[in-house]
Amino acid sequence: MTYELFFALLGFAFVTSVTPGPNNMMLLASGVNFGLRRTVPHMLGISVGHSVMVFLVGLGVAGVFLAHPLALVALKLGAVAYMLWLAWKIAHATNGPGAPRGGKAAGRPMTFLQAAAFQWVNPKAWAMALGAVAAYVPEPSVGAYAAVAVVFAAVNLPSVSVWAAAGQGLRRWLDHPARLRAFNWAMAGLLVLSLIPVVMMEI
């Protein structure tokens, strides 16, 4: 990989990682409801899970959907169902700064494995992986795919951390039940809107 291609890949990884999408909307909500420290496994799951996804897509996983169209339909249905469930969970989160004190918290932040698995039903993650493999691997090889995956892992973690930190920063302002409910419903609505690319997604 040339220096020019490497820096172009860095830019692509940064822009696609730091801009709004399902992962970042959920991290923002998690930062508000659970705080930055409890959101760390979620952030790590996104970065590691997506880098593994990039590597496997490069090795030909996307070809499975070309050969078996029903597999793509199943992926879409699974993505829609799972993301609607996540939106419901966000809308009804009660662990934020405005939650009742002294009571048992309802719900937990997403775990490392859940966040990693979520990448496979995240339309933006698919677009990022396919775009990176198609545009920044001039000579396909296991090493080249691994290099792209490593670059994404290195850039993605600090990029997505910004969203969780922003959520943490909003905790004081949202230390009011009505504001917190409005915020969570807004995040849930944005997550539902992000389902539009899922329905239209083509591998």
N, C-alpha and C positions, 0 to 999 in steps of 0.2 A: 504494500500500500504506500503510495507516494505521500509526501508531506501535505500536498494540496488536498488530496482525497481524505487524509486523516483529519485535517482541520475542518473540512466540509462536513465530515461525519460528526465531529464534535458539535458543530453548530446545529446540525439536524437533531442530534440526540438532546441537546439542551432545549431547543425551541419546542420540540414535541413533548418533552418531559415536563416543562415548567408551565405550559399553557393549560387552560381549563379542560377537564375531562372527567370521566367517572372516578378514576383514582384520586385526583386532586380534590374533587368535591367531597368525597368520603373522608379524606385526610383533614380537610378543613373542619368538617362536622365532628370528626373524632377529636381533633385538637380542642374544640370548644367543649365537648361533652366529657372527655376523659383526660385532657391535658396532654402535653407533649411527651412526657416520659412514658405513659401507658400506651402511646401511639407508636412508639419505636418499633415493636415487632411488625406492625402493619406496614410501616415504611420499608423495613428490611425485606418483608415478603414481596412487596411490589418490585423492588429493585432486583432482587435475586430471581424472583419468578419470571420477570420480563426478560432478563438476560438469558435465562434458560430457554425461554420461548423463542427469542431471536435465534439462538443457536440451532434449536430443533427445526424451526421453520426453514433455516438455511439448508439443513440436511434433507429437507423434502417433506416435512409433515403437511404442508399446505397441499401437496399433491394428492393426499388422501381425499381431500374434499373435491378435488377435480375429478378423481376417479369414482367417487361415491357421492353423488349429489344429495342423497338422503342424509348423509352425515352432516352436511352443512345445514340442512333443515333442522336436524336435531340440535346442532350447536346454537342456532338462532333461537329455537324454542327454550332451550336451557338458559340462554343468556337473558331473554326477556323475563322468564319466570324468576330467575335468581335476582336480577336487578330490581324487579318490582318488590320482591321480598326485602331487599336491602333498603329501598326507598321507604317502605313501611316502617322498618326498624329505625331509620334515621328520624322520620317524622314523629315517632313515639318515644324517642330517647328521653330519659329522665335523669341522666347522670351529670348534667351540666352544672354550672355554678349556681343556677337558679333552682336546682332540685332541692326537695325538702331535706333539711339537715337531720342527721341521726338515723334516718331510715336506711333500709337495705337497698343498695343500688340495683336497678333493673337493667339488665343488659351488660354487655362487655365489649371492649374494643375488638376489632378484628385481629385474629391471630396471624402469626407468620405464615402458616400453611394455608389458611383461608385466603389471605391476600395474594399469595403466590398462585393458588389455583384460580383465583378470580381473573387473572390475566387472560386465561383461555376463553372467557366469555365477555371480554372487554373489547369492543370494536376499535377503540383508539389504539389499544395495545397491538391488535392485529395489523392495523394500518402502519404503525410505527415499525413493527418487525418486518413486514413485507416490503415497505419502502426502503428500509436500511439494507436488506439483503439484495434487493433489485438494483439499487443505485450505488452502493458503496463496496460491492464485491466484484471487481472486474474479472478476476480469475477464481472461480469457485473452488474452494478447498476447505477441509475441516479446520485448518489453521486460520483461514480468512474469516470463517463464520465465528470462530472462537474469539478472534480479535474484535470483531464488531460487537459481540456480546459483552466483552470486557469493557469496551468503551461505554456502552450503554449503562452498565452497572455502575461505573465510576461517575458518570454524569447524572444519572437518574436519581440517586440517593440524595445528594444535596439539593437537587431541583425540587423533588417532592417534599423534602423537609420544610421548605419555605411555607407550604400550605398548612402543614400541621402546626408550625410555629405561629402562623397568622391566626389560626384557630385558638391557640393558647393565648395570644394577645387579646383576642376578643372576649375572653372569659369574664373579665371585670365588667365590660359594658353589657354583657348578656346576663349579668347577675340579677336577673329579673325574670320570673316565670313566663310572662307574656312575650317578652323579647326573645327568650330562648325558644319558645314554641314557634314563633314566627320564623326565626332563623332555621330551625330544623325542618319546618314544612317547606321553606324556600329551597333548602338543599335537596330535600326529597323530590321536589318538583323539577329541579334542574337535572337530577339523576334520571327521572322518568323521561325528560326531553331528550336525554342522550341515547334513549332507546331507538330513536329514528334511524341513526346509522346502522344499528344492528339489523333492522328489518331490511335495509337496502344493501347490506354488506355483501360483497362478492369476493370470494377468495381467488 
